[in-house]
Structure formats: C-alpha cells, structure tokens
Amino acid sequence: MRAAFVWNLSVEVARLGASGTLVAPEEDETSLLWPEPGRGPVGSEVVFARAHSLGELYRAALDVAVDRAVDSRGGVVLVRVPPAWLQAEPDGRALLRWVLLFASLEPRDLLETYALAKRVVRASHQSKVGITIHGVRRVGEAQAAFSLLSGVASRHLGQSLVSYGLLVDDLHVYRAIVARRPVGLEHPQSPASRALRDVARLLLEDSRSATVA
C-alpha cells in the first residue's frame, strides 16, 4: 500500500506542473503495485534502479536527479527505500536527509513507524523526518496520531517530526490501486485525490524551499 502511495504522489507532483519521478530498487519491478517503468500519466516517471544497498540506491537516485535538474519546472525525485536498508552506510547516508514515513491509525503501525524513524535518525543525525497519516476518516484522528508520534520522537530521539498531512480512508484508493491507475486521474473529485494533492503540494513546496536555501 505504501508503495502505491509513493507512486501516486509522484503523479500528483506532475499534475501540479512539476517533474515527478519515482526511483525504486529493481526488486520492486515484479510487484503488482507498480506501473510499467518509464514515462507514465501526465509526464510522471518510474525508474527501477539496479541497486542492492542504500549506497547503490543513492547513487542511482542522484544520477536521475542530475538528469532532471535541467527541467525548468523543477520537481521532486521520490525514492522508495526498503526498510531493511536503513543503515548507516557512509555512501548512502545522504539519501536519508529527508524521509517521508506513512503511518496508519493502528497502534502497532504507529509503533513500527516510530521504530523506522528511530533507525533513520540513528543512521543520519541530520535527517528531516516527515509523517503522513493514512486511512483517516476524520482530521482529528490524524492530528492525534501525529501528536503521539511527534511527542515520543521529541522525548526519546530529540527529533522534531514534520507533518505532511493525511490520506483519507476512501474506497476509491483501493479501486485505483487494483487497476494500477493514479487515484487523481481515476477519481479526481474524490476526497482521496484531494488529500493526495495536498500532500504532494507540501512536498513540492518544501523541496523548492530547500533548493532556494
């Protein structure tokens, strides 16, 4: 499910008029959640990298980012990092400077998300860790879940988490994923589509701010 969210975010970035590219390890290519590699909806792109470690994935993503840098629209290169690769590899640590984690409202999933955030911070002390809460029916649910995660991270990791919005619990999401179609194109007026666009906008705005800085 999280893999599908990442791909949908790259499409939403492209729908906002920027360059949206997703880089994933080649092991993901056989997953039914991914589309075909190459150019896709509204100019978004999926690149499967021949990488088997964090360092190799970082170098592949860097090559893609350099290629996309000539695009006058600007944009975001999203990288799908397998959780098992979240280690302090010197040649891949730069890939963990800005990380987005997805968490559901389930207590066990919140614990697992915190554990991932802890691994990221230990691997790269300069990391900016963002959280998007998914499977939400009410905004208050997402706010409470993020506050819980943020409070624990602040107390135990000395790390402030960043909220990147929420993704609503919408049947359209699952229908689009099964059809391997972007939610924003299949159901553009659905709550799920609007929520995805809000998250993509936050990512794009932050990427532009980081570039200017």
N, C-alpha and C positions, 0 to 999 in steps of 0.2 A: 504494500500500500504506500509506504513512504517513497519508494522508487517512483511510483506513479505521480505522487505529489511533486517531486522534483522536476519531472518531465513537464508536467502541466505548468509549473512556474516558469520554465524556460519559454514555453509558448506564450504565456501571459506577458512576459517581458517583451517578446517580439510584437505582441498586439499593442503594447504601449508605445511602439515606434522605435524600439532599440534593438540591438542584436542580442538574441537569446540562444545560448549554446550550452548543451549538456555534455560533459565528459564523464564516462563511466568505464570501469575495467572491462576488458573483453569477456570476462566470465559472465557478465550481465547480459550479453547479447542473446543468450538462449532463453532468457526469461520471457514469459508471455506478457509481462507488464510493459516491456519496452517496444517502441515502434521500430521500424527499419532504420538503419544508420543513414546519415546524410541529411540533406535538406528536407524539412517537413512543413507542417502548417505555418502559414504566414511568415515563412523565412526562418523559423527556428531550426536548430540543427542538433543532431545527436552524433557524437563521436565516441566510438569504442576504442579505448587505448590498450595497447599491448603492455599491460603493467601487472606486476605481481607483488608490488610492495608500495608503501606510501611514497617513497622516493621516486620510483618509476612513474607513479601516477602524477606526482607533482611536475616532473619534467614534461610529461605528455601534455598536461593542462597548461603549462607555461608556453609550450610551442603553439597551442591553439590560441591562447590569449594574445600572443605576439602577432599571429596571423590576423586576428580580429581587430587588433588595435588600429588598423587603417580605416576601419568603418567609421565614418563621420558621425553616425548616430550615437556612438557609444553603446554600452551594453554590459551584460553580465555573463561570465562563464561559470556555470554551476558544475560542481564536481561531486560525484557520488562516491563517498569513501566507505568501504566496508568497515564495520566496527572493529573487526579483528586487526585492522591495520593502524589503529590509533595508538601508535607507539612513538617514542621519542627518537625517531630516526633523524639524524642531523641533516640529511639531504632532502627530507620531506617535511620538515617541521613548518616551513613557510606555508604549506597548504592548510595548516590548522590555525592561521592567524584570524580567520573569520569563518565561523562554523555555525550552521543552522541545524538545530535538532527539532524533530517533530515528537510531540508527546500527546497521548490521549488523556482522557479524564480518569482512567483506571489507576488505582493506587499502585499496582505492580508496575505499570508502564511508567508512571511518574518516577518510581524508584530507579528503574532501568535508565531513564533519561538522565537523572541526576548522576548515575554511575558513569554514563558516557561523558557528561560534562566534566566530571572529575578526571577522567582519563585524558580528555582534551587539554585541560588546564595543566595537568602534570606533564604532558608531552610538550606543551608550548605555553609558557607563562604569560606571553603577550596576546593570548587568544581573546578574540571578541566572540562570545558565545550567545547566539540568538535562539529563541524558543518560539515555535508556532504550535499552538494547541489545536488539535483536530478532533472531529467527532463531537462538536459542540452544538447544543440546542439553544442555549442562552448565553449572552455575553458574560453575565456574572459568573458562569461556570468556568469560562476561560480565564477570567480575571483571578478567581480564587486559586485555580491550578497554577497559574504563573506565579502568583504571590507566594505560594507554598514552595515552589522550586527556587525562586529567587531568594527567599529568606534562608533556606537551607544552604544554598551556594554562598551567600554572603557570610553566614556564620562559620561554615566549615572550610570553605575554599578561599575566602577573602576575595571573591569574584562577584561582580555585578553582572547579572544576565540582562539581555536585551529582549524586549517583547517584539515579535514580528507577527502580531495579530493572531487570527484564528481561522480555522476552516470548519465550516458548519457540517453537521450530520445531515446529508442530503442524498436521497436515493439516486439523484442524477449523477453523483460522483461515481457510484459503483457501476451504473449502467454505462457510463462513458469509458471507465477503465476496462470493463469487459469487452467493449467494442474497440478498444485501443484508439480512442479518439479523444482529443482535448475537451475537457469539460466546458471551457469557454466558447468553443465553437459548436459543440453539440447542444448545449443548453445555455446560451448567452445571457438569458434573463433570470436564471436560477440563482438562489442565494449562494450556492456553492461557487458559481462563476464569479459573482461579485466579491466574495471573500478571497478567492484566489488572486483576483486582480489587485485587491488591497495589499495582500502580502507581497506580490511582485512589485508593486509600486514602492513599498517600503524598502525592498532590497535594491531597487534601481536608484532610489534617492540616496541611500547610504553609500552605494558604490560611487556615485558621482561626487558626493561629499568627500569621500576618501581620496578620490583622484585629484580633486581641487586642492585638498590639504597637502 
